[in-house]
């Protein structure tokens, strides 16, 4: 899943899509803070961004979802990316 695949959250897809592309060339901000109401895609998009930043083989700024970093974030085994 890429940021553009998040349905109904155009604000998030645009914002995180830009951040993911910036991450691909390692020119992203060190801190990103997002505040929205519940059920607006914040966690989903944050996990996409986490995969994009840590991805070993990004594709146009999107995570490959196949490398060890992407798989670890997807299956929850990377403890640096958790949801409380």
Order of alpha helices (4+ residues) and beta strands (2+ residues): alpha-alpha-alpha
